[in-house]
Amino acid sequence: MYDEFLSEMDGDPEFRALIHMLQKHLLVSGDLSVMKWKGVDLKRISTILKTALNNKVKLPCSAAALALASPQRRMGLLQTSLGKISKPCVILDKDDIALIYYLPDLLSYADQRVIFESTSSISKQLYSSIVSSGKQSSWRVAEENFVQIKRPLVSPGCVNFSPGWLAQGHYGAENPLKPSLSLSGGKKDDTANVKSWLKQIEPLQLLSNILLALLHPELHAAGIKALHHMRKHKTAKGTTDILTYYAMLAMGKGLNLRSKNYKSNSNTSQEQLCYFLDDYGHMQLPNGRGESV
């Protein structure tokens, strides 16, 4: 699978034709000659994306103002009277810069069941990631930010996966990229479960990459370039093997997580990509507590 993704950057005719077909359908209509590709429902993607692109919601502030504002000021800028949003849409700043693509029902119920059932194999890692209330921790793993239900199919949690990780303070050439501990560390059974899970969600990896190629081709190209770099350059033991089944350009996933009003100050000058997979019936911008639901 990894080599297939690398071929995207090398001008793979099939992938390029699929993206061109979807772009044409979104912008100037036209029929889809391919409805499904490797388990990905292209017709569903194009229908929901077209609905979102025709339903633009504009905020009264600019992306630049949000980026420069203090956390307190930023929350004030985001306060709107939009209420709950339940239909596909694009959230824009006042200068028409896309901030959020809200795409409910992008996955069919059957696809959602497959993903949630396969993700149950890493429930142990998800469960152990949560830090109980009262203990100092990142908001990403704080217990109060997760929806707790009885007998869940998948345990709520937040785990980071990266095939090539640079530990903080280890940026020199003498420090090779290393797989994150969630992929290479821990018990042998846990690592095997993660590997099995990544292979089972191959259609989701494809879907996320197709969306990125459509909505932000520059970021998609940068992600492919990063995978190329990890494949060709000196890396720690285990990275090359992981790259044979890890090809998702998005490095973070949140599951039933209430997202805080948050801005990263350590990423590059380019955008930071985040996907949230959940079964909420609506979306709304930050409330008075700085949460998005």
Buried (B, 14 or more C-beta within 10 A) or exposed (E): BBEEBBBBBEEBEEBEEBBEBBBBBBEEEEEBEEEEBEEBBBEBBBBBBBBBBEEEBBBEBBBEBBEEBEEEEBBEBBEBEBEEBEBBBBBBBEEEEBBBBBBBEBBEEEBBEBBBEBBBBBBBBBEBBBBEEEEEBEBBBBBEBBBEEEEBEBBBBBBBBBBBBEEEEEEEEEEBBBBBBBBBEBEEEBBEBBBBBBBBBBBBBBBBBBBBBBBBEEBBBBBBEBBBEBBEEEBBEBBBBBBBBBBBBBBBBBBBBBBBBEEEEEEEEEBEBBBBBBEBEEBBBBEEEBBBB
